[in-house]
Amino acid sequence: MFGFRAVSSIVALCFAVAVKAMPSSDATIGSGLAAKVFPPIPDFSGASWIWTTTQGLTGVPPGTSTFRLTIPSDTTLGPSANISVAISVDNAYNLYLNGKLIGSGLDFSQPNIWTINNVPTTQPWVFAILATNYAVALNDPTVNPAGIIASFVASSMSTQQAKFWSTGPAPNPQWKGTDFAPVDFWGTTLDDSAWPAAVVLAPFGGGPWGTPVPGPASLCV
């Protein structure tokens, strides 16, 4: 949670890298800027912090974990949708959608909002997170808290509808998580059926993280 941090910056249009980014080449997110309009901005109301183990609340060793969530295809929003993601990770993350790097962050106290326009609804949406828990100090193995919180809004200009979901207990969709990074963990073809379910740690405002407020949205094209 606290301690040694890499120095970096977040660049507009989603080209920053907080943790080492993996190359990716599978499913297309969507191109074209026909509807360059941000969908409703998500916040963390109703969301919960999650990790691979309940020890995330009190302390886990420094290291990297990966998380995945698949949202089934659903064309009720029309042929495409705009997606906004509010996300905070203790400590750093890369966020992927359908194999593409969407954005990165380095400070859980400054959550990010990423907006992706014109995402096809005819294929599943596979979200993946590479999350890194920093050491308290360089080469210090002391355990410290780790967690992820995120909220999502998918909206449609054509149908004027929106769908909302967050990290947390049912009825939210179930994230999966593991304490290693398989090859192509960000991709759409990885079989994660044997991955364990992520563990809910605390609702927003609980645990050691306070109530961080997501910042202004960055547009991913």
N, C-alpha and C positions, 0 to 999 in steps of 0.2 A: 504493500500500500504506500509506504513512505520510503524515502531514501534516494539512492542513486538513480539518476534519470539521464537518458541520452538527450543531447541537445539537437533539436530539429525544428522545423516549422511546417505549418500546413499551408499548402498552396491552393488557390482557387481551382475549380474544375477538377478536383479529385485526383491530382497527380502527386500528392504528398505520400510519404511512406514513413510510418511510425516504427513499425517492426519490419524486419526484412520481408519484402513483398515477394510472393511466388509468381512465376510467369503463368499466364492463363490464356487459353485459346478456344474454349468450347462455347457454349450457347451464346447467342447474340442478345444483348440487353435491349437494343433498339437504337436506331439512329434517326436523324431528322429532328427539326426543331419546330414543328408545326404548332405545337401548343406549349410554348415556353412560359408556362404559368405554374407557380408553386401550388401544390395541393395544400389542404389544411395542415397547419404546422402541428406536429405531435408534441405532447409533453409527457411527463412521467406519472401523471395521475393514474392510479390503478396498476402501475407496473411494479415489479419486484426485482431485487437483485438475485442473480443466479450464479452458480459455479458448478464445478464437477463434483464437489464434496461439501458437506456441511462445514468443514473446517475453513472454508473460504471466509466465513464470518469472523473467525478468530485468528487464523493464521495457517498459511500453506507455504511450502518452500518456494523460493524464486524459480521461475520456469515458465514454459509456454504451454498453453492448453488450446484446444480447438473446439468449436461449437458449430452445429449445423441445424437448420430448420428448413423443411420443405413445405411450401404452401401449394396445394393442388391447383391445377389450372381451373379458371373460373371466368367465363366470358360475360357474366352478368354486368360487369363494368364496361362492356364494349370490347372492341378488338385490342385495345391497349389501355394502360392506366399510368398515372403519375404516382410515384411512391416517394414518401418522405420518411426518413428514419431519424429519430432522436436517440443518441447512444452515448453512454459513458462506460468506460472500462477502467478498473483499477488493476494495472496501471496504463497499459498501452494496447492498441489494437490495430488490426487491418480488417475492414469490412468488405465482403464480396457479395455480389449478386450474380447468379448464373455464370460463375467462373471469372467475372470481371472485378477488378479492384475498384471499389466505390469511394472509399475514403479511409483516413487514418487519424488516430488521436494519441496524445501523449500524457494527458492530465485528466483524471477522472473528475476533478473539481470544475472543469470547463467542458461540459458535454458539447458534442457536435450535432448538427442537423444536416443530413445529406438528402438531396432531392434528385430523383432519377425520373426523367420524363419519357413517355412513349414506350413503356415496357409491355411487350406482347402478353396478352392474357391467355393465349392458346397453348402455352407450355407452363409447367410448374415453375414456381419461383424458388430457387435454392439459395438461401442466405447462409453464409459461412463467416465465422469470426475467428481470427488468430489473436489470442489474448495473451499478454505477457505480464506476469507478476514480477516486478523488479525486486532486487535485493535491497535490504535496508542500507547497506553500504557495499562498495565494490568487493566482490568475492566473499560476502558475508552470507552464510546459509540460513540465518535466522528466519523463522517463519513470520509472515505478516499477512493481513487480510487481502483478499482478492475477490472481485466480483464484476458482473456485467449487468447493466440495466438498459433496456431499449424499448421504444414504442414506435409503432408503424402506422402510417395512414396510406391507403391506396385509394385514389379517387379518379373519377372519369369526367372529362368535359362533355362527353357525348350523352351519358346517361344521368349526369348530375347526382351520382351516388358515390358513397365512400365506405370503405371497410377499415376497421381499426383492430389492432391486436398488440400485445405487449409481452415482454418476458414476465413469467409468473405462472401461478397455478391455473387450472381449468376455470373457465372455458377457453383460456388462451391456448394456442397450439403449443405442442411440447417440443422444446429444444433438446438436442442431444449433445453430450460433451465428453471429451476424453483428454487425458493429460499427455498426449503426444500429437504430432502433426504428420498424419499419413501423407504420402504422395498424392497430389491432386485433391487434398481435403476441400479445396474451394470449388471443385468442379461439380458438374451436374450428373456425372456417371458413377461417382463413388457410391459403393454399397455401404451405407451406414446403419443397416438394419440391426447389427449386433452392438451398436454403440449404446451405452447406458443413458438414461434420461438425465438431463441436467437437474440440479437440486436447487430448490427455492430457498434463499437465505433469509431475506427480510423484505418487507414492503418498502416502497420509496419513503424516505425519511427515517427508516430504521437502520440498525447496524452502525458502523463507524463512518458512514459516508455523508451524512447530512442530507441536504436537499439542493444539490447542484442544479442550476437552471440552464437548459440548453441555449446555446448562442444562436446567432443569425444563421439562416440556411445557406448552404453552398450548393450551387447547381451542378449536377453531373450530367454531361451531355453524351 
